[in-house]
Amino acid sequence: MFYPQEVIEEVRARNDIVDVISGYVRLQKKGASYFGLCPFHNEKSPSFSVSPGKQMYYCFGCGAGGTVLTFLQQYENATFNEAMKILADRAGIKLPEAEYSEEAKKRENHRAKLLAVNKEAAKYFYYQLRAKQGEQGLTYLKNRQLGDETIHKFGLGFANKTSDDLSKYLKQKGYSDELIGEAGLGTFDERYGMHDKFWNRVIFPIQDMNHRVIGFGGRVMGDGKPKYLNSPETPVFDKSRNLYGLNFARSSRKNQFILCEGYMDVITMHQAGFTQAVASLGTAFTVGQASLLKRYADEVLLAYDSDGAGVRAALRAIGILREAGLTGRVISFAPYKDPDEFIKAEGAEAFERRLSEAENSFFFEIRILSEEFDLNDPAGKTKFHREIAKKLCNFSEEAERANYMEAIAEKYHIGHDNLRKLVNAAAAQTGLIRPVERPKSGIQSKKTPEDNAKRVQRLLLTWLVERPEIYPKIKKYITEEDFTEELYRQVAERLFADLEKGKADPAGIVDLFSEEEQQKEVAGIFHTGIGKLESKNDAERALHDIIYSVKRNSYEYYSQRLGTDISALNQVIAGKKALEELNKMHISLD
């Protein structure tokens, strides 16, 4: 852990999870918990649960779960330390100096070094652009009509024509060849030694949401190839989880983003006042980037080039946006190629009008589809209508499908009844219209003994968290050693220690684990569906069966290890005695 456990617990206790998450997700109270649409996957029916009693969240759809700290780490893409600082500032708590384990210290120090070498490289590029050797780069940016304030805001720079300037500079600052290479700033060659990745290029520093430089893009001067060069992925730079300009755009308060293809498009739009513009980082738009946008806005306007490649990219992005639950519209720049050209030629007011006129993404898809058919030929027209019907089947929600069916029928002069019949025929033929399948909530019974053992162990841990008064009645029969899964045993060990003190702190247990997947699994343990029990007698029988099953599985587990595990014999003897007693006894919930 980076901070003493008591500090973590204080920060968590002073930040009620419902208050914090309701600032990001619209929640409604249902029973003892609050529910909303999960911010970590696309859904139309709320399966995201926030429990004020447990101080935990859990999504029964995708399995995301944890504490208020985990939520900020996932939602804001923050480190543990960053989440601690956000919550401490929110609660007015002054944090002590962080304490690091050796492994954590090593990992954090390495990450800090990578960020530091990137920052130093950005400063170097920034200086070079303003020096004599950067005249060509500065002239290029001025010719693209960028002002000094914009160049400064985005930290634009220049990489010299010499191929080892940056490497020499960084080594003089004390950075090793190994670190320079890992940061994607240089490449080592046996013959020539360390040489720069970027040279003779205008440099676009790429920043994360906290304005830290995590990578670079470079535009070559002249006719060199490739025209644009980007940093490789590194421990601090994941292209699929970042977008160029998002550090500024997320504060635009427009409830929309404009998604572009290139750095210059973003910069030109920001300079013109459209500060909601972002771009993917040298790769095609990804599901991860769509999820990132979904955190801050509901609508994305696609500002891709108007050529064939741009249209194909827009069609691909539309599907990704729809899957992420975002509304998409497509901006037309005709007769210009891209937003940069349009703004320079027509100005900001004309661009604002194009934004307001942006085409519904489904209408855009159908319009592009129509270009593949000869609509003057009855056969071609019929094929086009059939393809429209197939696309309408992709709307799983009946009301949404009906609305689009009505609009498309009117737009393309198709009889509404005829189109409805085509849609029904397409659905019957392909099975396309069906409710979206969601992962089932809770833990389902499995066939293998191992999975059944895990299931009842999860159920017992959930019972103990929700009904801690049970613990004194069963602790004679159940110990942490009865939890044969290592993760469950660790959870039981801490939970039992808490229960001995008369409390249950599931959020504190989640925070004991540093890996995100472990935190999700522990959160899932404490949200195992117990099921609706009609009476107290039913509840008592269910609890007895769970305890008996946990003990029986434990007995069988250690029986199989006799002769190979020295401690197994004691567990088997104790287990047999406990099973005999449990078989005769009744556990009361009074």
Salt bridges, closest charged atoms under 4 A:
GLU9 OE2 - ARG494 NH2 3.56
GLU10 OE2 - ARG14 NH1 3.17
GLU43 OE1 - HIS41 NE2 3.34
GLU76 OE1 - ARG250 NH1 3.13
GLU82 OE2 - ARG212 NH1 2.42
ASP89 OD2 - LYS85 NZ 2.97
GLU102 OE2 - LYS105 NZ 3.83
GLU103 OE2 - ARG107 NH1 3.67
GLU120 OE1 - LYS123 NZ 3.79
GLU135 OE2 - LYS132 NZ 3.99
ASP148 OD1 - LYS142 NZ 2.39
ASP164 OD2 - LYS168 NZ 3.48
ASP177 OD1 - LYS171 NZ 3.45
GLU182 OE1 - HIS110 NE2 2.90
ASP208 OD2 - ARG212 NE 2.85
GLU299 OE2 - ARG329 NE 2.84
ASP305 OD2 - LYS337 NZ 3.97
ASP340 OD2 - ARG144 NH2 2.60
ASP340 OD1 - LYS344 NZ 2.27
GLU359 OE1 - ARG367 NH2 2.85
GLU365 OE1 - ARG322 NH2 2.77
GLU365 OE2 - LYS391 NZ 3.99
GLU387 OE2 - LYS390 NZ 3.40
GLU397 OE1 - LYS44 NZ 3.87
GLU400 OE1 - LYS44 NZ 3.47
ASP417 OD1 - ARG420 NH2 3.41
GLU466 OE2 - LYS54 NZ 3.03
GLU469 OE2 - ARG467 NE 2.71
ASP482 OD2 - LYS551 NZ 2.90
GLU486 OE2 - ARG489 NH2 2.78
GLU493 OE1 - ARG489 NH1 2.84
ASP498 OD2 - ARG494 NE 3.11
GLU500 OE2 - LYS475 NZ 3.55
ASP505 OD1 - ARG12 NH1 3.56
ASP511 OD2 - ARG12 NE 2.73
GLU517 OE2 - LYS520 NZ 3.74
ASP538 OD1 - ARG541 NH2 2.55
GLU540 OE2 - LYS536 NZ 2.96
GLU540 OE1 - HIS586 NE2 3.05
ASP545 OD1 - HIS544 ND1 3.85
GLU556 OE2 - ARG552 NE 4.00
GLU581 OE1 - LYS476 NZ 3.46
ASP590 OD1 - LYS536 NZ 3.43
